[in-house]
Amino acid sequence: MQQVPVSLWTLVAGIVVTAISIWIGQNHTLLPEQASQQAPLVDGFFNVMFTIAIALFLVVEGTIVIFLVKFRRRQGDDTDGLPVEGNLPLEIFWTAIPTVIVVCLGIYSVDVFNRMGGFEPAGHPHSVAHVNHMSGTALAATLNDTSEATTAPRIGIGASPKTEGKPADLVVDVKGIQYAWIFNYPESGITSGELHVPVGADVQLNLSADDVIHSFWVPNFRLKQDALPGIPTELRFVATKPGAYPVVCAELCGGYHGSMRTQVIVHTPEEYQTWLTENQVAQKQNLHQVVAVNPVELSTSEFLAPHIHDMGISAATLKSVVKSH
């Protein structure tokens, strides 16, 4: 019986390893649901690295298993093994292949980083999004330092090449403190413990920290950016799926670091506008200006019906009053 050439076995093994690696690399469930425009870019890069890792694992571990079986010690064989000192072509091969892989992954990662907007902040001066409410010399010092602040390079993930130079649809100031995130909406004056954004909107987060370094991480968005005391950072993204997604501090910031969690809630445009309106009313400082907001599409009588007992009137009286108006 003719022996199968080693080259043929190598070809078959290569095809099998490639097929298994690609299938596992594209069908794993290691990452949470994608919920931003940046997520597919990161996942694509991760899948390529994971595919390569699976292939290397199968080749290395498979070779070890084959050698364990083929070159195992036979019963009665007490001789020494073959004195192998080296194999120059093999050493060049296993050095060149990882080098090519690392260089290609490096180029790919730079492209992903650029398409996510990683190069935009570093190439443009930092624009001051808002001025804190201060008084006296503190405010004067802030105004005097404006020229210096505007020339400081921005750090973080900014606009993508497609949106470079365009202002964001929504700007939110995010402050990290031990142990919470505070979200301030400068245009509407709303302050919240959760991040609320409309789906499909280009959102810019201006990150800062009062005490120590924190790290703003949304796993479903595949985005993470440090919040640094005294150094403004930026994170810009577009959410693609409505829902509630966890926000985690990914930098050890103290004894209660593990509890520094909140969530980003992605609304439909209509739901976001409702949230905005309700919170603008609820957070008005002048309570005399507060008005009732009907949260659902109810008629006036339907909306007031549950409260007729407290008002001391009957349903018939309420109905007649509504009709008269």
VENPEUR-V782050 format. One record per backbone hydrogen bond with DSSP energy under -1.0 kcal/mol. NH is the residue of the N-H (numbers start at 1). CO is the residue of the C=O. E is the energy in kcal/mol with one decimal. If there is no record, write none. Layout:
NH/CO/E ; NH/CO/E
This chain:
9/5/-1.7 ; 10/6/-2.6 ; 11/7/-2.1 ; 12/8/-2.5 ; 13/9/-2.7 ; 14/10/-2.4 ; 15/11/-2.2 ; 16/12/-2.4 ; 17/13/-2.8 ; 18/14/-2.3 ; 19/15/-2.4 ; 20/16/-2.6 ; 21/17/-2.5 ; 22/18/-2.5 ; 23/19/-2.1 ; 24/20/-2.5 ; 25/21/-2.8 ; 26/22/-1.6 ; 27/23/-1.1 ; 35/220/-1.9 ; 37/238/-2.3 ; 42/38/-1.7 ; 43/39/-2.8 ; 44/40/-2.4 ; 45/41/-1.7 ; 46/42/-2.6 ; 47/43/-2.9 ; 48/44/-1.7 ; 49/45/-2.2 ; 50/46/-2.9 ; 51/47/-2.4 ; 52/48/-2.2 ; 53/49/-2.4 ; 54/50/-2.4 ; 55/51/-2.2 ; 56/52/-2.6 ; 57/53/-2.4 ; 58/54/-2.6 ; 59/55/-2.4 ; 60/56/-2.8 ; 61/57/-2.7 ; 62/58/-2.0 ; 63/59/-2.2 ; 64/60/-2.1 ; 65/61/-2.3 ; 66/62/-2.4 ; 67/63/-2.6 ; 68/64/-2.3 ; 69/65/-1.8 ; 70/66/-3.2 ; 71/67/-2.4 ; 77/74/-2.0 ; 84/82/-1.4 ; 91/87/-2.4 ; 92/88/-2.4 ; 93/89/-2.3 ; 94/90/-2.6 ; 96/92/-2.8 ; 97/93/-2.4 ; 99/95/-1.4 ; 100/96/-2.5 ; 101/97/-2.4 ; 102/98/-2.8 ; 103/99/-2.3 ; 104/100/-2.5 ; 105/101/-2.6 ; 106/102/-2.3 ; 107/103/-2.2 ; 108/104/-2.4 ; 109/105/-2.7 ; 110/106/-1.9 ; 111/107/-1.9 ; 112/108/-2.3 ; 113/109/-2.6 ; 114/110/-2.2 ; 115/111/-2.4 ; 116/112/-1.8 ; 117/114/-1.0 ; 118/113/-3.0 ; 123/119/-1.1 ; 124/121/-1.1 ; 126/152/-2.6 ; 134/132/-1.0 ; 138/135/-1.0 ; 140/136/-1.8 ; 141/137/-2.9 ; 142/138/-1.9 ; 143/139/-2.4 ; 144/140/-2.3 ; 145/141/-1.6 ; 146/143/-1.0 ; 149/145/-2.4 ; 150/146/-2.4 ; 154/121/-1.4 ; 154/124/-1.3 ; 157/234/-1.8 ; 158/117/-2.9 ; 166/163/-2.2 ; 169/202/-1.5 ; 170/202/-1.8 ; 172/204/-2.6 ; 173/184/-2.9 ; 174/206/-2.7 ; 175/182/-2.6 ; 176/208/-2.4 ; 177/180/-2.6 ; 180/177/-3.2 ; 182/175/-2.5 ; 183/192/-2.9 ; 184/173/-3.0 ; 185/190/-3.1 ; 189/185/-2.5 ; 192/183/-2.9 ; 195/263/-2.0 ; 197/265/-2.2 ; 199/267/-3.1 ; 200/239/-3.0 ; 201/198/-1.5 ; 203/237/-2.9 ; 204/170/-2.9 ; 205/235/-3.3 ; 206/172/-2.5 ; 207/233/-2.4 ; 208/174/-1.8 ; 210/176/-1.8 ; 214/227/-2.2 ; 216/225/-2.9 ; 217/248/-1.8 ; 218/223/-2.3 ; 221/218/-1.3 ; 222/218/-1.0 ; 223/218/-1.3 ; 225/216/-2.2 ; 227/214/-3.6 ; 231/228/-1.3 ; 233/207/-1.8 ; 234/155/-2.5 ; 235/205/-2.0 ; 236/157/-1.2 ; 237/203/-2.3 ; 240/35/-1.8 ; 243/266/-1.8 ; 245/264/-2.6 ; 247/262/-2.6 ; 248/217/-2.9 ; 249/260/-1.2 ; 250/215/-1.8 ; 257/254/-1.6 ; 259/256/-1.4 ; 260/257/-1.7 ; 261/259/-2.1 ; 262/247/-1.9 ; 264/245/-3.0 ; 265/195/-3.5 ; 266/243/-3.3 ; 267/197/-2.8 ; 272/268/-2.7 ; 273/269/-2.0 ; 274/270/-1.9 ; 275/271/-2.5 ; 276/272/-2.7 ; 277/273/-2.4 ; 278/274/-2.6 ; 279/275/-2.3 ; 280/276/-2.1 ; 281/277/-1.9 ; 282/278/-2.5 ; 283/279/-2.0 ; 284/281/-1.3 ; 287/285/-1.0 ; 289/286/-1.9 ; 290/287/-1.1 ; 298/296/-2.0 ; 303/299/-2.5 ; 304/300/-1.9 ; 305/301/-1.4 ; 307/304/-2.0 ; 308/305/-1.5 ; 311/307/-1.7 ; 313/308/-1.9 ; 318/314/-2.3 ; 319/315/-2.4 ; 320/316/-2.2 ; 321/317/-2.4 ; 322/318/-2.4 ; 323/319/-2.2 ; 324/320/-2.1
